[in-house]
């Protein structure tokens, strides 16, 4: 039986079409039908010209070699994707960075906008808990303030430098407690932990301009309850706010919240506050979660839970990082983005300088220009944010009435402070020692906090 080839084939035509398993196949080269060999009975040929479409999956047995080779799904899945998220292990992430000579996120995030994000510094209160007053912002420790207001039963306490249960890699946290909880917040009832950020640091985000960048807030949070927790950014100077929810469970949670850039607000010279709100009434709920709105008193969403429903409810936070852009380190790498103890201490002293003593210690020398005033020059560790408010207690001099009756910073020049102390019985033209007497709690505090 002869082959019934087509009478007017074109170059590249194959016969038979479609191929028949177990029968030989041919291809027209312009002069003759060239044999392609018999098709195995358990295989179906696929021609590169597309004349025989695939009827099943193509199975590949080796990785590609040439640039136009096909690749198996397992080979593609093992590559770093740019078009979708991947659940890579820590080892895979490390190898991927090494393959493309990319630095890990840690050194980049080290320049985060937070100050004392790991809650290790507490110059003013040490680790002494205190009962808060309602309706006023109060610093719990360096870089962390708190507020509560209520028409009901809510009462709060602050615990600075709290060292209870902590996530791995941290030695301290800040804790806000509901001494008296409130099961159903009404109107503007609310409690908050706040982290103010100096305008000088925030300016790199270029907010209020078309070039504004998003910002990502990452932190560890501990609570006794599960639900949606409200986190927001507040502009109290030119009222603007944006609030998002992060889902949490009872215990420690690593939370990441990315806020869109605000191109429409006025942010020049503004010191924004990152607000963590465990309880909020209907009057402080934002109408548009995840969106910038006018007005600063929005702290929760309609989906936010109440995390202060009972007496003794607590909110504990540590490991705060504030990163320009839409990325944050993983939970495992988060401790490494925090600055070291010494550098954080210096950063905190830009906002609060505190010298205290319980023994006889000399602070410096002062010149008596009158019988009632002694002038002193004090070298500070770092330049302060603004001319600070001065508080003194039990500090005196080697002449005149002790202790000094008052003292204040007259001017700041870079990291040099000019102080004037008030006393009586001083000798004009005399240089005296300024010191804290023995067995008293001497204090000089310069406060330039936001």
Phi, psi and omega in degrees: 000125182279168178272133181264073182290154174299147185279337182224068183285158174255154180303129179098348178296147178243157180214136355283158177234116001283164180299152179246122181303133179087352181252149179293155179237151184227157177225131181280122180259007181106339179237325183206163174275115182265134181291141176254357182096161180285144178277122178307146185297337182255014181232156175236120182288150175234118183270146183293342180277001179079006183290339179234098184294152177292136178252358180205175181293143176271123181261127180250142187248358182210155177297157179293152178243305178280162184298330183256016176288151174286155181233140178289157180300321180298327179289317180293318181297336180279354180271159174284124184270151173246348185259353180201160180288152178231146177263074182275149174284167179300321179295317179295320179296317178300314181296321179298317178297318180295324181295328182251013179056040180263137176288147174295164184294335188307306183294332177288316182290343179302339179263030177299164185277351183285156172233125182062043180295333179269006169062031182273336184261133177210078185292318189280316189249354185061232175241030182270122179288156180210155176273129184276152171270145181283144170084006179225142173288134178226137177284126173277316176203179184305127176080359184226123177237166183218159183207144167212150178212139184204149170262001184242226189264353189300130174220143188229155174230153178248141179235099180282153175047050183285132186241029175289212179302131184223152173291157183299135178099001181233150181243356184201161178209173173246137187232132174245128184238141171274099174303315175236117181279174179218113187291327184227094179294143180237161178039244186258024176302136179192157171220145186211147159259136181234145176237099179286146180236127181296142181304325180300326180279321183289337187300333182296342179283345178059035180292148185087006178230164177297342182268010183304143181249147175292168178224142181244130180249121179239142184195160171262134183227135177239134179210165176271357189233162175253150178155194177264127183254131183275126177232134183217165172246129185243131171251100183277341182284310176238086200313114175214152178203155174216131184233137174230160175257142170239132180285135179225160173240171177297136183106199181276136179229136170266117188246142177227126179229124177256129181253136179294152176296142177259103180271346187259343183278176177252112188240359181296124179075009184271137173257092184288164178236130170275117187250128178249114193243106180280344180208135180206135179278177185297334182283349179245022176269133177287148178275346184217084180303139178075010183232143177285131180228156175287145183103135187258346186268054173241120187233340181223172173247175179292345179261357181290144179271171175259113183257004175237052185279343188222161176302134179087000176297142184229153169235122182235131183227142171206175176063034180289132172228136180237110191241125172303134181105195187245021183239154174215154178291161175290166179302321182293329182264351186304321180300335186279353178269353180279141179289159182287167187303313184294315180295321178297321179301315178296319178299320180294328181287350170293333184253333180211119173250127185224119176244123181218156183204148174246012179221173179290112179220133179278135177268324181168196180244149179226150179256128180272106179271342174219180179285351183236356185227134175238128183260136183225144174250125183241126176274122182265156181297324182214158173298140179272157186299313179216173173300122190276162168278136187255135172233128176232152176206130175056043173242132182222188180231171183281003175217156178081196183278134178244147349284177175301145181282333178195171177195152181202151174285125179273325181196157176237129176237103186054244180257021179251125179251135175258115180249149174235125179253143180255135179208200174211157179075018178282157178257112181304137180090352181272146173260128183238159172277141173251128188206167170260121180298159179296149175060023173233161178267089179283144183212132165231117181235129177245118189245111178239028182288162183276000000 
